[in-house]
Amino acid sequence: MTSHPLTVLLVEDHALNMALATELLEAREIRVLQAEEAEEGLKLAREKRPDLILMDIQLPGMDGLTAIGHLRKAPETREIPVVVLSAHAMEEDAEKAQEAGAVGYIAKPIETRSFVDTVLEYLDGEGEASRPSSTP
Ligand code: MN
């Protein structure tokens, strides 16, 4: 493990998904920063420099893919890996996420048994570019 606690920024407007993801991550000693909107997420990303960002696609106001574009352009956030959370387990969303600059894709509903391990793989840079939520 690293000497500092890992910090994940969670940008998610759905209260139950936010609560579940936060609970799962915190149970593994991962620090969680929460934003319910993309603009707030961008602000937290600049200020707190999380180790990884989990970004919902469908958000009120600015959508997640647009937000990833902003993260990729800004020097202070461009190195932070972003993993997309999408309600639609569609190849199309995975491709859009990759085009926007995301390192990975996790489909909702969140798979409680594998979610944190998947996130940790992306933190280690070992995640796949696209990953279905179900196990093979
Ligand atoms: Mn949403």
Backbone and ligand atoms as CSV (ligand in chain L), in Angstrom:
chain,resi,resn,atom,element,x,y,z
A,1,MET,N,N,0.842,-1.201,0.000
A,1,MET,CA,C,0.000,0.000,0.000
A,1,MET,C,C,0.878,1.252,0.000
A,2,THR,N,N,0.321,2.330,-0.505
A,2,THR,CA,C,1.032,3.601,-0.497
A,2,THR,C,C,0.957,4.211,0.900
A,3,SER,N,N,1.849,5.168,1.156
A,3,SER,CA,C,1.913,5.752,2.495
A,3,SER,C,C,0.766,6.713,2.760
A,4,HIS,N,N,0.233,7.313,1.713
A,4,HIS,CA,C,-0.906,8.215,1.914
A,4,HIS,C,C,-2.179,7.495,1.521
A,5,PRO,N,N,-3.306,7.876,2.159
A,5,PRO,CA,C,-4.557,7.210,1.792
A,5,PRO,C,C,-4.932,7.554,0.348
A,6,LEU,N,N,-5.371,6.565,-0.382
A,6,LEU,CA,C,-5.833,6.806,-1.747
A,6,LEU,C,C,-7.102,7.637,-1.700
A,7,THR,N,N,-7.202,8.571,-2.629
A,7,THR,CA,C,-8.372,9.424,-2.686
A,7,THR,C,C,-9.042,9.286,-4.046
A,8,VAL,N,N,-10.339,9.029,-4.007
A,8,VAL,CA,C,-11.138,8.911,-5.229
A,8,VAL,C,C,-12.206,9.999,-5.221
A,9,LEU,N,N,-12.293,10.722,-6.334
A,9,LEU,CA,C,-13.369,11.706,-6.506
A,9,LEU,C,C,-14.524,11.026,-7.234
A,10,LEU,N,N,-15.684,11.060,-6.621
A,10,LEU,CA,C,-16.874,10.419,-7.158
A,10,LEU,C,C,-17.837,11.509,-7.637
A,11,VAL,N,N,-18.072,11.539,-8.949
A,11,VAL,CA,C,-19.006,12.510,-9.514
A,11,VAL,C,C,-20.243,11.743,-9.963
A,12,GLU,N,N,-21.305,11.868,-9.203
A,12,GLU,CA,C,-22.500,11.029,-9.391
A,12,GLU,C,C,-23.705,11.777,-8.834
A,13,ASP,N,N,-24.761,11.904,-9.640
A,13,ASP,CA,C,-25.934,12.657,-9.189
A,13,ASP,C,C,-27.006,11.770,-8.562
A,14,HIS,N,N,-26.837,10.464,-8.677
A,14,HIS,CA,C,-27.830,9.537,-8.137
A,14,HIS,C,C,-27.465,9.206,-6.689
A,15,ALA,N,N,-28.330,9.590,-5.745
A,15,ALA,CA,C,-27.992,9.508,-4.317
A,15,ALA,C,C,-27.659,8.087,-3.856
A,16,LEU,N,N,-28.410,7.110,-4.330
A,16,LEU,CA,C,-28.167,5.737,-3.884
A,16,LEU,C,C,-26.855,5.188,-4.442
A,17,ASN,N,N,-26.575,5.491,-5.708
A,17,ASN,CA,C,-25.291,5.067,-6.280
A,17,ASN,C,C,-24.128,5.738,-5.556
A,18,MET,N,N,-24.299,7.017,-5.253
A,18,MET,CA,C,-23.260,7.762,-4.522
A,18,MET,C,C,-23.009,7.109,-3.172
A,19,ALA,N,N,-24.091,6.798,-2.456
A,19,ALA,CA,C,-23.963,6.220,-1.111
A,19,ALA,C,C,-23.317,4.836,-1.168
A,20,LEU,N,N,-23.744,4.032,-2.129
A,20,LEU,CA,C,-23.210,2.671,-2.244
A,20,LEU,C,C,-21.724,2.686,-2.604
A,21,ALA,N,N,-21.367,3.450,-3.629
A,21,ALA,CA,C,-19.961,3.515,-4.056
A,21,ALA,C,C,-19.086,4.046,-2.926
A,22,THR,N,N,-19.575,5.067,-2.225
A,22,THR,CA,C,-18.811,5.658,-1.121
A,22,THR,C,C,-18.588,4.625,-0.016
A,23,GLU,N,N,-19.645,3.911,0.336
A,23,GLU,CA,C,-19.552,2.905,1.396
A,23,GLU,C,C,-18.537,1.812,1.036
A,24,LEU,N,N,-18.610,1.344,-0.206
A,24,LEU,CA,C,-17.708,0.274,-0.649
A,24,LEU,C,C,-16.249,0.736,-0.638
A,25,LEU,N,N,-16.009,1.947,-1.109
A,25,LEU,CA,C,-14.635,2.465,-1.165
A,25,LEU,C,C,-14.090,2.732,0.240
A,26,GLU,N,N,-14.916,3.362,1.080
A,26,GLU,CA,C,-14.460,3.695,2.434
A,26,GLU,C,C,-14.211,2.445,3.271
A,27,ALA,N,N,-14.952,1.387,2.985
A,27,ALA,CA,C,-14.749,0.122,3.703
A,27,ALA,C,C,-13.365,-0.453,3.417
A,28,ARG,N,N,-12.753,0.016,2.309
A,28,ARG,CA,C,-11.403,-0.438,1.955
A,28,ARG,C,C,-10.366,0.652,2.220
A,29,GLU,N,N,-10.699,1.589,3.102
A,29,GLU,CA,C,-9.757,2.641,3.527
A,29,GLU,C,C,-9.436,3.638,2.421
A,30,ILE,N,N,-10.304,3.754,1.431
A,30,ILE,CA,C,-10.103,4.741,0.371
A,30,ILE,C,C,-10.895,5.990,0.727
A,31,ARG,N,N,-10.217,7.156,0.618
A,31,ARG,CA,C,-10.874,8.418,0.906
A,31,ARG,C,C,-11.745,8.809,-0.279
A,32,VAL,N,N,-12.954,9.288,-0.005
A,32,VAL,CA,C,-13.884,9.626,-1.078
A,32,VAL,C,C,-14.254,11.111,-1.022
A,33,LEU,N,N,-14.132,11.775,-2.168
A,33,LEU,CA,C,-14.630,13.141,-2.329
A,33,LEU,C,C,-15.874,13.047,-3.195
A,34,GLN,N,N,-16.927,13.767,-2.829
A,34,GLN,CA,C,-18.187,13.640,-3.550
A,34,GLN,C,C,-18.562,14.930,-4.275
A,35,ALA,N,N,-19.060,14.767,-5.505
A,35,ALA,CA,C,-19.638,15.889,-6.244
A,35,ALA,C,C,-20.881,15.378,-6.952
A,36,GLU,N,N,-21.957,16.141,-6.873
A,36,GLU,CA,C,-23.205,15.728,-7.519
A,36,GLU,C,C,-23.366,16.349,-8.906
A,37,GLU,N,N,-22.471,17.258,-9.244
A,37,GLU,CA,C,-22.507,17.902,-10.560
A,37,GLU,C,C,-21.095,17.987,-11.119
A,38,ALA,N,N,-21.010,18.042,-12.456
A,38,ALA,CA,C,-19.714,18.076,-13.123
A,38,ALA,C,C,-18.886,19.293,-12.715
A,39,GLU,N,N,-19.526,20.460,-12.642
A,39,GLU,CA,C,-18.785,21.687,-12.309
A,39,GLU,C,C,-18.123,21.578,-10.942
A,40,GLU,N,N,-18.876,21.031,-9.979
A,40,GLU,CA,C,-18.326,20.836,-8.640
A,40,GLU,C,C,-17.193,19.810,-8.685
A,41,GLY,N,N,-17.371,18.778,-9.509
A,41,GLY,CA,C,-16.332,17.762,-9.673
A,41,GLY,C,C,-15.046,18.348,-10.238
A,42,LEU,N,N,-15.176,19.225,-11.237
A,42,LEU,CA,C,-13.993,19.849,-11.841
A,42,LEU,C,C,-13.254,20.702,-10.808
A,43,LYS,N,N,-14.029,21.407,-9.990
A,43,LYS,CA,C,-13.441,22.260,-8.954
A,43,LYS,C,C,-12.671,21.409,-7.937
A,44,LEU,N,N,-13.303,20.328,-7.474
A,44,LEU,CA,C,-12.652,19.446,-6.497
A,44,LEU,C,C,-11.406,18.780,-7.096
A,45,ALA,N,N,-11.489,18.415,-8.376
A,45,ALA,CA,C,-10.347,17.779,-9.036
A,45,ALA,C,C,-9.147,18.717,-9.050
A,46,ARG,N,N,-9.394,19.987,-9.364
A,46,ARG,CA,C,-8.308,20.983,-9.397
A,46,ARG,C,C,-7.741,21.219,-8.004
A,47,GLU,N,N,-8.626,21.326,-7.016
A,47,GLU,CA,C,-8.200,21.689,-5.661
A,47,GLU,C,C,-7.570,20.530,-4.896
A,48,LYS,N,N,-8.134,19.328,-5.067
A,48,LYS,CA,C,-7.719,18.198,-4.217
A,48,LYS,C,C,-6.821,17.186,-4.906
A,49,ARG,N,N,-6.737,17.255,-6.245
A,49,ARG,CA,C,-5.896,16.302,-6.990
A,49,ARG,C,C,-6.095,14.858,-6.523
A,50,PRO,N,N,-7.277,14.305,-6.706
A,50,PRO,CA,C,-7.509,12.907,-6.298
A,50,PRO,C,C,-6.645,11.946,-7.126
A,51,ASP,N,N,-6.483,10.721,-6.619
A,51,ASP,CA,C,-5.703,9.712,-7.338
A,51,ASP,C,C,-6.459,9.174,-8.535
A,52,LEU,N,N,-7.782,9.240,-8.475
A,52,LEU,CA,C,-8.614,8.735,-9.560
A,52,LEU,C,C,-9.986,9.407,-9.495
A,53,ILE,N,N,-10.633,9.538,-10.645
A,53,ILE,CA,C,-11.970,10.122,-10.691
A,53,ILE,C,C,-12.945,9.111,-11.285
A,54,LEU,N,N,-14.052,8.901,-10.598
A,54,LEU,CA,C,-15.145,8.085,-11.123
A,54,LEU,C,C,-16.224,9.050,-11.588
A,55,MET,N,N,-16.544,9.021,-12.888
A,55,MET,CA,C,-17.412,10.031,-13.486
A,55,MET,C,C,-18.663,9.417,-14.108
A,56,ASP,N,N,-19.795,9.796,-13.560
A,56,ASP,CA,C,-21.071,9.427,-14.171
A,56,ASP,C,C,-21.187,10.148,-15.519
A,57,ILE,N,N,-21.873,9.568,-16.479
A,57,ILE,CA,C,-22.044,10.240,-17.777
A,57,ILE,C,C,-23.216,11.206,-17.726
A,58,GLN,N,N,-24.364,10.708,-17.258
A,58,GLN,CA,C,-25.566,11.545,-17.232
A,58,GLN,C,C,-25.626,12.322,-15.931
A,59,LEU,N,N,-25.418,13.618,-16.036
A,59,LEU,CA,C,-25.411,14.502,-14.871
A,59,LEU,C,C,-26.266,15.724,-15.195
A,60,PRO,N,N,-26.782,16.393,-14.183
A,60,PRO,CA,C,-27.526,17.624,-14.438
A,60,PRO,C,C,-26.548,18.687,-14.940
A,61,GLY,N,N,-26.951,19.491,-15.905
A,61,GLY,CA,C,-26.026,20.484,-16.455
A,61,GLY,C,C,-25.000,19.808,-17.342
A,62,MET,N,N,-23.721,20.132,-17.125
A,62,MET,CA,C,-22.655,19.555,-17.940
A,62,MET,C,C,-22.613,18.038,-17.786
A,63,ASP,N,N,-22.523,17.298,-18.907
A,63,ASP,CA,C,-22.468,15.840,-18.816
A,63,ASP,C,C,-21.033,15.374,-18.534
A,64,GLY,N,N,-20.936,14.116,-18.137
A,64,GLY,CA,C,-19.650,13.573,-17.717
A,64,GLY,C,C,-18.590,13.548,-18.805
A,65,LEU,N,N,-18.994,13.252,-20.042
A,65,LEU,CA,C,-18.016,13.187,-21.124
A,65,LEU,C,C,-17.417,14.566,-21.401
A,66,THR,N,N,-18.254,15.595,-21.346
A,66,THR,CA,C,-17.758,16.967,-21.521
A,66,THR,C,C,-16.800,17.320,-20.384
A,67,ALA,N,N,-17.171,16.903,-19.171
A,67,ALA,CA,C,-16.317,17.177,-18.012
A,67,ALA,C,C,-14.949,16.511,-18.170
A,68,ILE,N,N,-14.931,15.290,-18.706
A,68,ILE,CA,C,-13.649,14.597,-18.919
A,68,ILE,C,C,-12.791,15.385,-19.906
A,69,GLY,N,N,-13.430,15.953,-20.927
A,69,GLY,CA,C,-12.706,16.792,-21.878
A,69,GLY,C,C,-12.010,17.952,-21.182
A,70,HIS,N,N,-12.703,18.590,-20.262
A,70,HIS,CA,C,-12.109,19.703,-19.503
A,70,HIS,C,C,-10.949,19.210,-18.630
A,71,LEU,N,N,-11.140,18.048,-17.990
A,71,LEU,CA,C,-10.080,17.486,-17.142
A,71,LEU,C,C,-8.828,17.196,-17.960
A,72,ARG,N,N,-9.030,16.661,-19.164
A,72,ARG,CA,C,-7.899,16.299,-20.017
A,72,ARG,C,C,-7.147,17.526,-20.525
A,73,LYS,N,N,-7.860,18.641,-20.680
A,73,LYS,CA,C,-7.222,19.855,-21.219
A,73,LYS,C,C,-6.433,20.623,-20.169
A,74,ALA,N,N,-6.867,20.544,-18.904
A,74,ALA,CA,C,-6.232,21.360,-17.865
A,74,ALA,C,C,-4.947,20.698,-17.361
A,75,PRO,N,N,-3.830,21.435,-17.355
A,75,PRO,CA,C,-2.542,20.863,-16.927
A,75,PRO,C,C,-2.590,20.260,-15.526
A,76,GLU,N,N,-3.368,20.872,-14.618
A,76,GLU,CA,C,-3.379,20.381,-13.236
A,76,GLU,C,C,-4.212,19.122,-13.046
A,77,THR,N,N,-5.017,18.752,-14.034
A,77,THR,CA,C,-5.848,17.543,-13.881
A,77,THR,C,C,-5.628,16.498,-14.976
A,78,ARG,N,N,-4.833,16.816,-15.997
A,78,ARG,CA,C,-4.754,15.902,-17.150
A,78,ARG,C,C,-4.140,14.546,-16.845
A,79,GLU,N,N,-3.350,14.455,-15.760
A,79,GLU,CA,C,-2.716,13.176,-15.423
A,79,GLU,C,C,-3.609,12.270,-14.572
A,80,ILE,N,N,-4.719,12.806,-14.071
A,80,ILE,CA,C,-5.571,12.013,-13.180
A,80,ILE,C,C,-6.409,11.038,-14.008
A,81,PRO,N,N,-6.295,9.737,-13.739
A,81,PRO,CA,C,-7.102,8.783,-14.504
A,81,PRO,C,C,-8.594,8.943,-14.188
A,82,VAL,N,N,-9.409,8.858,-15.243
A,82,VAL,CA,C,-10.860,8.961,-15.084
A,82,VAL,C,C,-11.501,7.659,-15.550
A,83,VAL,N,N,-12.365,7.113,-14.717
A,83,VAL,CA,C,-13.136,5.924,-15.069
A,83,VAL,C,C,-14.603,6.336,-15.140
A,84,VAL,N,N,-15.248,6.002,-16.240
A,84,VAL,CA,C,-16.641,6.383,-16.441
A,84,VAL,C,C,-17.582,5.382,-15.776
A,85,LEU,N,N,-18.605,5.920,-15.139
A,85,LEU,CA,C,-19.699,5.118,-14.608
A,85,LEU,C,C,-20.894,5.365,-15.519
A,86,SER,N,N,-21.450,4.318,-16.097
A,86,SER,CA,C,-22.594,4.532,-16.964
A,86,SER,C,C,-23.715,3.567,-16.663
A,87,ALA,N,N,-24.914,4.076,-16.736
A,87,ALA,CA,C,-26.082,3.244,-16.480
A,87,ALA,C,C,-26.351,2.294,-17.644
A,88,HIS,N,N,-25.756,2.594,-18.774
A,88,HIS,CA,C,-26.039,1.794,-19.958
A,88,HIS,C,C,-24.840,0.927,-20.318
A,89,ALA,N,N,-25.010,-0.374,-20.201
A,89,ALA,CA,C,-23.925,-1.293,-20.536
A,89,ALA,C,C,-23.852,-1.438,-22.050
A,90,MET,N,N,-23.498,-0.345,-22.678
A,90,MET,CA,C,-23.479,-0.330,-24.143
A,90,MET,C,C,-22.072,-0.077,-24.660
A,91,GLU,N,N,-21.730,-0.789,-25.702
A,91,GLU,CA,C,-20.430,-0.626,-26.349
A,91,GLU,C,C,-20.225,0.830,-26.762
A,92,GLU,N,N,-21.334,1.458,-27.182
A,92,GLU,CA,C,-21.281,2.852,-27.631
A,92,GLU,C,C,-20.760,3.777,-26.526
A,93,ASP,N,N,-21.262,3.582,-25.308
A,93,ASP,CA,C,-20.823,4.405,-24.182
A,93,ASP,C,C,-19.351,4.162,-23.868
A,94,ALA,N,N,-18.931,2.903,-23.933
A,94,ALA,CA,C,-17.532,2.577,-23.655
A,94,ALA,C,C,-16.626,3.274,-24.671
A,95,GLU,N,N,-17.043,3.278,-25.929
A,95,GLU,CA,C,-16.250,3.929,-26.977
A,95,GLU,C,C,-16.194,5.434,-26.764
A,96,LYS,N,N,-17.351,6.022,-26.434
A,96,LYS,CA,C,-17.389,7.468,-26.186
A,96,LYS,C,C,-16.497,7.842,-25.017
A,97,ALA,N,N,-16.532,6.993,-23.975
A,97,ALA,CA,C,-15.716,7.257,-22.786
A,97,ALA,C,C,-14.237,7.244,-23.144
A,98,GLN,N,N,-13.852,6.267,-23.961
A,98,GLN,CA,C,-12.459,6.143,-24.374
A,98,GLN,C,C,-12.039,7.335,-25.235
A,99,GLU,N,N,-12.927,7.722,-26.151
A,99,GLU,CA,C,-12.635,8.869,-27.019
A,99,GLU,C,C,-12.471,10.145,-26.202
A,100,ALA,N,N,-13.250,10.259,-25.129
A,100,ALA,CA,C,-13.193,11.463,-24.293
A,100,ALA,C,C,-11.920,11.488,-23.444
A,101,GLY,N,N,-11.258,10.340,-23.325
A,101,GLY,CA,C,-10.017,10.306,-22.557
A,101,GLY,C,C,-10.094,9.529,-21.262
A,102,ALA,N,N,-11.178,8.800,-21.059
A,102,ALA,CA,C,-11.287,7.970,-19.858
A,102,ALA,C,C,-10.390,6.738,-19.997
A,103,VAL,N,N,-9.855,6.256,-18.876
A,103,VAL,CA,C,-9.019,5.057,-18.912
A,103,VAL,C,C,-9.865,3.791,-18.802
A,104,GLY,N,N,-11.121,3.957,-18.406
A,104,GLY,CA,C,-11.936,2.767,-18.236
A,104,GLY,C,C,-13.401,3.079,-18.068
A,105,TYR,N,N,-14.140,2.033,-17.853
A,105,TYR,CA,C,-15.587,2.103,-17.904
A,105,TYR,C,C,-16.158,1.063,-16.945
A,106,ILE,N,N,-17.020,1.495,-16.053
A,106,ILE,CA,C,-17.708,0.567,-15.156
A,106,ILE,C,C,-19.207,0.760,-15.364
A,107,ALA,N,N,-19.896,-0.333,-15.676
A,107,ALA,CA,C,-21.331,-0.238,-15.917
A,107,ALA,C,C,-22.105,-0.328,-14.619
A,108,LYS,N,N,-23.157,0.481,-14.533
A,108,LYS,CA,C,-24.089,0.388,-13.416
A,108,LYS,C,C,-25.237,-0.526,-13.826
A,109,PRO,N,N,-25.918,-1.199,-12.924
A,109,PRO,CA,C,-25.755,-1.068,-11.467
A,109,PRO,C,C,-24.396,-1.566,-10.972
A,110,ILE,N,N,-23.911,-0.930,-9.914
A,110,ILE,CA,C,-22.617,-1.276,-9.344
A,110,ILE,C,C,-22.644,-2.702,-8.826
A,111,GLU,N,N,-21.631,-3.468,-9.245
A,111,GLU,CA,C,-21.470,-4.846,-8.782
A,111,GLU,C,C,-20.699,-4.788,-7.465
A,112,THR,N,N,-21.414,-4.971,-6.350
A,112,THR,CA,C,-20.804,-4.686,-5.044
A,112,THR,C,C,-19.582,-5.550,-4.738
A,113,ARG,N,N,-19.543,-6.760,-5.240
A,113,ARG,CA,C,-18.444,-7.665,-4.890
A,113,ARG,C,C,-17.154,-7.350,-5.641
A,114,SER,N,N,-17.267,-6.733,-6.818
A,114,SER,CA,C,-16.053,-6.499,-7.612
A,114,SER,C,C,-15.707,-5.025,-7.802
A,115,PHE,N,N,-16.603,-4.135,-7.392
A,115,PHE,CA,C,-16.439,-2.702,-7.692
A,115,PHE,C,C,-15.088,-2.141,-7.241
A,116,VAL,N,N,-14.742,-2.342,-5.970
A,116,VAL,CA,C,-13.513,-1.724,-5.452
A,116,VAL,C,C,-12.272,-2.341,-6.096
A,117,ASP,N,N,-12.285,-3.646,-6.301
A,117,ASP,CA,C,-11.138,-4.286,-6.953
A,117,ASP,C,C,-10.937,-3.726,-8.355
A,118,THR,N,N,-12.037,-3.497,-9.052
A,118,THR,CA,C,-11.949,-2.927,-10.403
A,118,THR,C,C,-11.353,-1.524,-10.341
A,119,VAL,N,N,-11.827,-0.723,-9.380
A,119,VAL,CA,C,-11.300,0.631,-9.218
A,119,VAL,C,C,-9.794,0.581,-8.911
A,120,LEU,N,N,-9.384,-0.322,-8.030
A,120,LEU,CA,C,-7.976,-0.434,-7.651
A,120,LEU,C,C,-7.109,-0.850,-8.839
A,121,GLU,N,N,-7.657,-1.687,-9.713
A,121,GLU,CA,C,-6.896,-2.071,-10.900
A,121,GLU,C,C,-6.634,-0.850,-11.780
A,122,TYR,N,N,-7.616,0.015,-11.901
A,122,TYR,CA,C,-7.415,1.234,-12.695
A,122,TYR,C,C,-6.410,2.161,-12.015
A,123,LEU,N,N,-6.407,2.179,-10.689
A,123,LEU,CA,C,-5.432,2.991,-9.957
A,123,LEU,C,C,-4.017,2.496,-10.205
A,124,ASP,N,N,-3.870,1.199,-10.355
A,124,ASP,CA,C,-2.559,0.613,-10.616
A,124,ASP,C,C,-2.177,0.707,-12.093
A,125,GLY,N,N,-3.086,1.210,-12.910
A,125,GLY,CA,C,-2.814,1.295,-14.336
A,125,GLY,C,C,-2.915,-0.041,-15.034
A,126,GLU,N,N,-3.566,-0.989,-14.388
A,126,GLU,CA,C,-3.680,-2.328,-14.973
A,126,GLU,C,C,-5.072,-2.610,-15.536
A,127,GLY,N,N,-5.957,-1.644,-15.396
A,127,GLY,CA,C,-7.316,-1.855,-15.881
A,127,GLY,C,C,-7.365,-1.928,-17.388
A,128,GLU,N,N,-8.382,-2.558,-17.869
A,128,GLU,CA,C,-8.582,-2.620,-19.304
A,128,GLU,C,C,-9.276,-1.346,-19.754
A,129,ALA,N,N,-9.160,-1.073,-21.035
A,129,ALA,CA,C,-9.780,0.145,-21.563
A,129,ALA,C,C,-11.295,0.063,-21.457
A,130,SER,N,N,-11.793,-1.122,-21.516
A,130,SER,CA,C,-13.236,-1.313,-21.448
A,130,SER,C,C,-13.497,-2.596,-20.670
A,131,ARG,N,N,-14.442,-2.544,-19.793
A,131,ARG,CA,C,-14.652,-3.690,-18.919
A,131,ARG,C,C,-16.135,-3.847,-18.625
A,132,PRO,N,N,-16.694,-4.975,-18.952
A,132,PRO,CA,C,-18.093,-5.187,-18.633
A,132,PRO,C,C,-18.267,-5.383,-17.130
A,133,SER,N,N,-19.455,-5.093,-16.609
A,133,SER,CA,C,-19.682,-5.193,-15.180
A,133,SER,C,C,-19.816,-6.650,-14.741
A,134,SER,N,N,-20.230,-7.497,-15.648
A,134,SER,CA,C,-20.433,-8.894,-15.262
A,134,SER,C,C,-19.130,-9.667,-15.405
A,135,THR,N,N,-18.980,-10.707,-14.598
A,135,THR,CA,C,-17.791,-11.542,-14.697
A,135,THR,C,C,-17.983,-12.538,-15.831
A,136,PRO,N,N,-16.903,-12.915,-16.499
A,136,PRO,CA,C,-17.034,-13.832,-17.622
A,136,PRO,C,C,-17.538,-15.205,-17.223
L,1,MN,MN,MN,-26.521,10.289,-13.475
